[in-house]
Amino acid sequence: MSLIFWEILPENEKNPLASLIIDYGGVETLVYSKTVGTFIACLAMIRLVYTKYRLAIVPIFLFQLCLFYYISFYTVAGFDRPEDFFHTIKLFFEFYQGKHLP
């Protein structure tokens, strides 16, 4: 989604750490940071599978699922606008069809 909203992301980013990264290195640095962070988190989860702490994966997964839902589907009007519910998913697929290239 950062790629889809590339132009307006610096003005609309609400995460203070992400805003700091954008101010320091631009949106491309934020995208690279997110990619590296996701890769490291996946490696940590894979490592957890082989330890006695593998049960920690379930609450982490549920938290990430809720975070994904919030980030993807929350609008200023809240979650109760059905016409906006699939707008983010539509933008996602349009991006991969080449309609929203940065």
Residue pairs with C-beta under 8 A, 6 or more apart in sequence:
1 71
1 72
1 88
1 91
1 92
2 9
2 27
2 30
2 31
2 34
3 31
3 95
3 100
3 102
4 91
4 92
4 95
4 100
5 12
6 27
6 102
7 102
9 22
9 27
9 30
10 19
10 22
10 23
10 27
13 19
13 22
18 30
21 29
21 30
21 33
22 29
22 30
45 57
45 60
48 54
48 56
48 57
49 57
72 88
72 89
73 79
73 84
73 85
73 88
75 81
75 84
77 84
79 85
91 100
94 100
95 101
